[in-house]
Amino acid sequence: MPDPLQTASDWMHDQSANAAQRLEHWCNQNSWSEDASALRKMADVLCDDFATFGVSFHRINLPPLRLLGDTEDWLEQETGPALIWHHNPSAKHRVLLMIHYDTVYPRGSMPDKCKANGNLLVGPGTVDAKGGIAVIAMAVEAMLKFDLATDAGVSILLNPDEEVGSTASRELMSRIAPKFNAALLFEPSLPNGSLVAARKGSGNFSFVARGKSAHAGRNPGDGRNAIVHLCKIIPALTVLHEPDRGVLLNVGRIAGGGPLNQVPDHAVLQLNTRVVDAQAMERIETSLQRIANEFTVGDYRVSLTGTFSSPPKPVTPAMQQVQRRVEAAGELAGRNITWRDTGGACDGCKLAAFGLPNVDTMGVAGGNLHSPDEFCDLDSIVPSALTVAAFIQNSCSEKS
């Protein structure tokens, strides 16, 4: 009797051109994180394409996104649906396959069509992370076609908001995480082909300064310049940037004011910070609030809004166990899996915080993420999908 995994491998190689064509179709559909209409259209496309091989997604309507704005209040914005599908949900050992279908590119900001260049596909979302969806599709189609998950439960979750912090889908993740033994997420591998081991946590914060407006020529002394006051905070923030301790802080945006002949009474400063552990996360949050309090003086008021959307993801014993299983699956697929830590954050951080050990870079190889030159190596789809198929097949023999 032929080995089902070898049969699946032969079939995957035969399907590689179809997989590339399907990926190109997906990438030509805009799915900007902040465009609910585009996200719904992308969800329709995914539902139709996955249905052709037996995956019937259930749509879950999500609460609004929560985004930082230019005031003290969170902005709420409509988003697309989460898509979920279950196979053998009563199995003792269950694996979650997850990735996002949103991208960072507003409609019209990029060329309408991807470009094929040999084994590369260049365009928005090719590697981050619709290439990952292509890996899931190929692996699950093979799983169903060749009965690779006889005793394992496998579920797929596609969410529409990872690029903006997954604020709408976070609660859904927290609900389903306890139902699984392990998760694979399909962010792209690192440029050298390594998979990610540990990740830093990531948080976005906003300082809003309120001053007092006045005429810049007639009575400037009556005004309180919010922009100037907010800029005085920056030296206090730079002290918190400590790369040697695994803490990064980037002031990414300052805005405020209006007419040039008016003393501005409002300004906003937004930053991103990365931390290596929970202690640093708590220390940064405390320090940022202290700075806001210290600069609320006289006629100035400074408020702080924000949160760590992704906590740090250390390599725990449970995480190491999943990594060893990925290495074993990779060996069956002809791959030598290596690991590196990174400062980037993703939904794998959230699932780990909810108690679900995972490997989060099971997607395709490629590069130039979040740029006009983003590309996917089409030759990496089959090896990645075969690794996932082997992981699922091996899960059938797991004892816990």
C-alpha positions as CSV (number, residue, x, y, z in Angstrom):
1,M,0.0,0.0,0.0
2,P,1.5,3.4,-1.0
3,D,2.5,5.9,1.8
4,P,-0.4,8.4,2.0
5,L,2.1,11.3,2.7
6,Q,4.1,10.4,-0.4
7,T,1.0,10.2,-2.5
8,A,0.0,13.6,-1.1
9,S,3.4,15.0,-2.0
10,D,3.1,13.8,-5.6
11,W,-0.4,15.3,-5.8
12,M,0.8,18.6,-4.3
13,H,3.6,19.0,-6.9
14,D,1.0,18.3,-9.6
15,Q,-1.2,21.1,-8.1
16,S,1.5,23.7,-7.7
17,A,0.5,25.7,-10.8
18,N,-3.1,25.8,-9.7
19,A,-2.1,26.9,-6.2
20,A,-0.1,29.8,-7.7
21,Q,-3.0,30.8,-9.9
22,R,-5.3,30.8,-6.9
23,L,-2.9,32.9,-4.8
24,E,-2.6,35.4,-7.6
25,H,-6.4,35.7,-7.7
26,W,-6.6,36.3,-4.0
27,C,-3.9,38.9,-4.1
28,N,-5.6,40.8,-6.8
29,Q,-8.6,41.3,-4.4
30,N,-7.8,44.2,-2.1
31,S,-8.4,43.4,1.6
32,W,-7.1,46.5,3.5
33,S,-7.6,46.1,7.2
34,E,-9.7,49.3,7.5
35,D,-12.0,48.6,4.5
36,A,-14.9,46.5,5.7
37,S,-16.4,46.2,2.2
38,A,-13.2,44.9,0.7
39,L,-12.8,42.5,3.6
40,R,-16.3,41.1,3.0
41,K,-15.5,40.6,-0.7
42,M,-12.3,38.8,0.2
43,A,-14.2,36.6,2.6
44,D,-16.6,35.7,-0.2
45,V,-13.8,34.8,-2.5
46,L,-12.2,32.6,0.1
47,C,-15.5,30.9,1.0
48,D,-16.1,30.1,-2.7
49,D,-12.6,28.7,-3.3
50,F,-12.3,26.6,-0.2
51,A,-15.8,25.1,-0.8
52,T,-14.5,23.5,-4.1
53,F,-12.6,21.0,-2.0
54,G,-15.0,20.5,0.8
55,V,-14.2,23.2,3.3
56,S,-17.5,25.1,4.2
57,F,-16.6,28.1,6.2
58,H,-18.8,29.5,9.0
59,R,-18.8,33.3,9.1
60,I,-18.5,34.9,12.5
61,N,-19.4,38.6,12.7
62,L,-17.0,40.5,14.9
63,P,-17.3,43.6,17.0
64,P,-15.8,46.8,15.7
65,L,-12.1,47.4,15.4
66,R,-10.6,49.6,18.1
67,L,-8.0,52.0,16.6
68,L,-5.9,54.8,18.1
69,G,-7.0,58.2,16.9
70,D,-6.1,61.8,17.5
71,T,-8.1,62.2,20.6
72,E,-8.3,60.4,24.0
73,D,-11.0,58.1,22.8
74,W,-10.6,54.9,20.8
75,L,-11.9,54.9,17.3
76,E,-14.4,52.1,16.4
77,Q,-14.6,50.8,12.9
78,E,-16.5,48.1,11.1
79,T,-14.5,45.0,10.0
80,G,-15.0,41.8,8.0
81,P,-16.0,38.4,9.3
82,A,-13.8,35.7,10.8
83,L,-14.0,32.5,8.9
84,I,-13.9,29.2,10.7
85,W,-14.2,25.5,9.8
86,H,-13.9,22.3,11.9
87,H,-12.9,18.8,11.0
88,N,-13.3,16.0,13.6
89,P,-14.0,18.5,16.4
90,S,-14.5,15.8,19.0
91,A,-11.0,14.3,18.4
92,K,-8.7,14.0,21.4
93,H,-5.9,15.9,19.7
94,R,-6.9,19.0,17.8
95,V,-4.8,21.4,15.7
96,L,-5.7,24.9,14.8
97,L,-4.5,26.4,11.5
98,M,-4.8,30.1,11.5
99,I,-3.8,33.2,9.6
100,H,-5.2,36.6,8.7
101,Y,-6.6,37.7,5.3
102,D,-6.3,41.4,5.7
103,T,-3.4,43.4,4.2
104,V,-1.9,46.8,4.9
105,Y,-2.6,48.4,1.5
106,P,-5.5,50.8,1.0
107,R,-7.5,50.4,-2.2
108,G,-5.7,52.2,-5.0
109,S,-2.4,52.5,-3.2
110,M,-0.8,49.6,-5.1
111,P,-1.0,48.2,-8.7
112,D,-4.3,46.4,-9.3
113,K,-2.6,43.2,-10.5
114,C,0.2,41.0,-9.2
115,K,3.2,40.4,-11.4
116,A,4.7,36.9,-12.0
117,N,8.5,36.9,-12.3
118,G,9.7,33.4,-12.7
119,N,9.1,31.5,-9.5
120,L,8.2,34.8,-7.7
121,L,4.8,36.5,-7.4
122,V,5.2,40.2,-6.7
123,G,2.3,42.2,-5.2
124,P,0.3,43.1,-2.1
125,G,-0.3,40.3,0.3
126,T,1.6,37.7,-1.6
127,V,3.8,36.7,1.4
128,D,1.9,38.5,4.2
129,A,-0.1,36.5,4.4
130,K,-2.2,35.3,1.5
131,G,0.6,33.0,0.6
132,G,0.0,31.4,4.0
133,I,-3.7,30.9,3.1
134,A,-2.5,29.1,-0.1
135,V,-0.4,26.7,2.1
136,I,-3.4,26.0,4.3
137,A,-5.6,25.4,1.3
138,M,-3.2,22.9,-0.3
139,A,-2.5,21.1,3.0
140,V,-6.1,20.7,4.0
141,E,-7.2,19.7,0.5
142,A,-4.6,16.9,0.6
143,M,-5.6,16.0,4.2
144,L,-9.2,15.4,3.0
145,K,-8.3,13.8,-0.3
146,F,-5.8,11.3,1.2
147,D,-7.4,10.9,4.7
148,L,-4.4,12.1,6.6
149,A,-6.4,13.2,9.7
150,T,-8.1,9.9,10.7
151,D,-7.9,10.6,14.4
152,A,-6.9,14.2,14.6
153,G,-9.2,17.3,14.8
154,V,-8.2,20.1,12.5
155,S,-9.8,23.6,12.4
156,I,-9.1,26.6,10.2
157,L,-9.5,30.2,11.4
158,L,-9.0,33.2,9.1
159,N,-9.3,36.6,10.7
160,P,-9.6,40.1,9.1
161,D,-7.7,42.3,11.5
162,E,-4.2,41.1,12.4
163,E,-2.4,44.0,10.7
164,V,-4.2,46.4,13.0
165,G,-3.7,44.4,16.2
166,S,-6.6,41.9,16.0
167,T,-8.7,44.0,18.4
168,A,-11.9,42.6,16.9
169,S,-10.9,38.9,16.8
170,R,-9.0,38.8,20.0
171,E,-11.9,37.7,22.1
172,L,-12.8,34.9,19.6
173,M,-9.2,33.7,19.9
174,S,-9.4,33.6,23.7
175,R,-12.6,31.5,23.5
176,I,-11.3,28.8,21.1
177,A,-7.7,28.5,22.2
178,P,-8.5,26.1,25.1
179,K,-10.1,23.7,22.7
180,F,-6.8,22.9,20.9
181,N,-3.6,21.1,21.7
182,A,-1.4,23.0,19.3
183,A,-1.7,25.7,16.6
184,L,0.1,26.5,13.4
185,L,0.0,30.0,12.1
186,F,1.0,31.0,8.5
187,E,3.0,34.1,8.7
188,P,6.0,34.0,6.3
189,S,9.2,32.4,7.3
190,L,12.2,34.7,8.0
191,P,14.4,35.8,5.0
192,N,17.0,33.0,5.7
193,G,14.3,30.4,5.8
194,S,14.3,30.0,9.6
195,L,11.1,29.8,11.5
196,V,10.4,32.1,14.5
197,A,11.0,30.8,18.0
198,A,10.4,33.7,20.5
199,R,8.7,37.0,19.8
200,K,8.7,40.3,21.5
201,G,5.4,41.8,22.6
202,S,4.1,44.9,20.8
203,G,2.1,47.8,22.0
204,N,0.8,51.1,20.5
205,F,0.2,54.1,22.6
206,S,-1.0,57.7,22.1
207,F,-0.2,60.8,24.2
208,V,-2.8,63.6,23.6
209,A,-1.9,67.0,24.9
210,R,-4.5,69.8,25.5
211,G,-3.4,73.4,25.8
212,K,-5.1,76.7,25.1
213,S,-5.7,78.4,21.7
214,A,-4.9,82.1,21.1
215,H,-4.1,84.4,18.3
216,A,-0.4,83.9,17.4
217,G,0.1,87.7,16.7
218,R,-2.3,89.6,19.0
219,N,-2.2,87.6,22.2
220,P,0.2,84.6,22.0
221,G,1.0,84.8,25.7
222,D,-2.6,83.8,26.5
223,G,-2.1,80.6,24.6
224,R,-0.7,77.3,25.7
225,N,1.1,75.5,22.7
226,A,0.2,71.8,22.9
227,I,2.6,70.9,20.1
228,V,5.6,72.4,21.9
229,H,4.5,70.9,25.2
230,L,4.1,67.5,23.7
231,C,7.6,67.6,22.2
232,K,9.0,68.0,25.7
233,I,7.9,64.5,26.4
234,I,10.2,62.9,23.8
235,P,13.4,63.0,25.9
236,A,11.6,61.1,28.6
237,L,10.5,58.5,26.1
238,T,13.9,58.0,24.6
239,V,15.2,56.9,28.0
240,L,12.8,54.0,27.8
241,H,14.4,52.7,24.6
242,E,16.8,50.1,25.9
243,P,17.8,47.6,23.2
244,D,20.3,45.9,25.5
245,R,17.4,45.0,27.8
246,G,15.2,43.9,24.9
247,V,13.0,47.0,25.0
248,L,12.4,49.1,21.9
249,L,10.4,52.3,21.6
250,N,9.7,54.2,18.4
251,V,8.0,57.6,18.3
252,G,6.3,57.1,15.0
253,R,3.9,60.1,14.6
254,I,3.3,63.6,15.9
255,A,0.4,65.7,14.7
256,G,-1.6,68.7,15.8
257,G,-2.4,72.3,15.2
258,G,-4.4,74.1,12.5
259,P,-4.1,77.6,11.1
260,L,-0.5,78.9,11.4
261,N,-1.7,82.1,13.1
262,Q,-3.3,80.2,15.9
263,V,-1.5,78.8,19.0
264,P,-2.4,75.1,18.8
265,D,-4.4,73.7,21.7
266,H,-4.3,70.1,20.7
267,A,-1.5,67.7,19.7
268,V,-1.0,63.9,19.5
269,L,2.1,61.7,19.7
270,Q,1.9,58.0,18.9
271,L,4.5,55.4,19.5
272,N,5.1,51.7,19.2
273,T,7.1,49.7,21.8
274,R,8.4,46.2,21.8
275,V,9.3,44.2,25.0
276,V,10.9,40.9,25.7
277,D,8.9,39.8,28.7
278,A,5.9,40.5,30.9
279,Q,8.0,42.4,33.5
280,A,9.2,44.8,30.8
281,M,5.6,45.2,29.5
282,E,4.4,46.2,33.0
283,R,7.4,48.5,33.5
284,I,6.7,50.3,30.2
285,E,3.0,50.8,30.8
286,T,3.7,52.2,34.3
287,S,6.4,54.5,32.9
288,L,4.2,55.9,30.1
289,Q,1.4,56.7,32.5
290,R,3.9,58.4,34.9
291,I,5.1,60.6,32.0
292,A,1.5,61.5,31.1
293,N,0.9,62.5,34.8
294,E,4.1,64.4,35.1
295,F,3.4,66.5,32.1
296,T,-0.1,67.4,33.1
297,V,0.9,70.7,34.7
298,G,-0.6,74.2,34.8
299,D,-2.9,74.8,31.9
300,Y,-1.7,71.6,30.1
301,R,-3.4,68.2,30.3
302,V,-1.8,65.1,28.9
303,S,-3.6,61.8,28.6
304,L,-2.4,58.3,27.6
305,T,-4.4,55.8,25.5
306,G,-3.2,52.4,24.2
307,T,-2.4,48.9,25.1
308,F,-0.1,45.9,24.3
309,S,-2.1,44.2,21.5
310,S,0.4,41.3,21.5
311,P,2.1,40.1,24.6
312,P,5.6,38.6,24.5
313,K,5.9,35.0,23.3
314,P,8.7,33.2,25.1
315,V,9.8,29.7,24.3
316,T,8.2,27.6,27.0
317,P,8.5,23.8,27.4
318,A,5.1,23.4,25.7
319,M,6.3,25.6,22.9
320,Q,9.4,23.6,22.5
321,Q,7.4,20.4,22.2
322,V,5.4,21.9,19.3
323,Q,8.7,23.1,17.7
324,R,10.1,19.5,17.9
325,R,7.0,18.2,16.2
326,V,7.4,20.8,13.4
327,E,11.0,19.8,13.0
328,A,10.0,16.1,12.7
329,A,7.3,17.0,10.1
330,G,9.7,19.2,8.2
331,E,12.2,16.3,8.0
332,L,9.4,14.1,6.4
333,A,8.9,17.0,3.9
334,G,12.7,17.2,3.1
335,R,13.3,20.4,5.1
336,N,15.8,21.2,7.8
337,I,13.9,23.5,10.2
338,T,16.0,26.1,12.0
339,W,14.9,28.8,14.5
340,R,15.5,32.5,15.2
341,D,13.9,35.0,17.6
342,T,12.4,38.2,16.3
343,G,11.0,41.5,17.5
344,G,8.0,41.2,15.2
345,A,4.6,40.4,16.8
346,C,1.7,38.4,15.4
347,D,-1.4,36.5,16.5
348,G,0.8,33.6,17.7
349,C,1.7,35.9,20.7
350,K,-2.0,36.1,21.6
351,L,-2.7,32.4,21.3
352,A,0.4,31.6,23.4
353,A,-0.9,34.0,26.1
354,F,-4.2,32.2,26.0
355,G,-2.4,29.0,26.7
356,L,-2.2,27.5,23.2
357,P,1.4,26.6,22.2
358,N,2.1,27.3,18.5
359,V,4.6,27.8,15.7
360,D,3.6,30.9,13.7
361,T,5.8,31.0,10.6
362,M,4.5,28.1,8.7
363,G,3.7,30.1,5.6
364,V,5.6,30.8,2.4
365,A,9.1,32.2,1.9
366,G,9.4,35.7,0.4
367,G,10.3,39.2,1.4
368,N,9.8,43.0,1.2
369,L,6.7,42.8,3.4
370,H,4.5,45.9,3.5
371,S,6.1,47.4,0.4
372,P,5.3,47.7,-3.3
373,D,8.0,45.0,-3.9
374,E,6.5,42.4,-1.6
375,F,7.0,39.0,-3.1
376,C,6.3,35.3,-2.5
377,D,8.5,32.4,-3.6
378,L,6.0,30.2,-5.3
379,D,8.3,27.2,-5.0
380,S,7.9,27.3,-1.2
381,I,4.2,26.5,-1.2
382,V,4.5,22.8,-1.7
383,P,7.3,22.2,1.0
384,S,5.3,24.3,3.5
385,A,2.0,22.5,2.8
386,L,3.7,19.1,3.0
387,T,5.2,20.0,6.4
388,V,1.7,20.8,7.6
389,A,0.2,17.6,6.2
390,A,3.0,15.6,7.9
391,F,2.3,17.5,11.2
392,I,-1.4,16.7,10.9
393,Q,-0.7,13.0,10.1
394,N,1.7,12.7,13.1
395,S,-0.9,14.3,15.3
396,C,-3.0,11.2,14.9
397,S,-0.5,9.3,17.0
398,E,-0.1,11.9,19.7
399,K,-0.8,10.6,23.2
400,S,-1.9,13.9,24.7
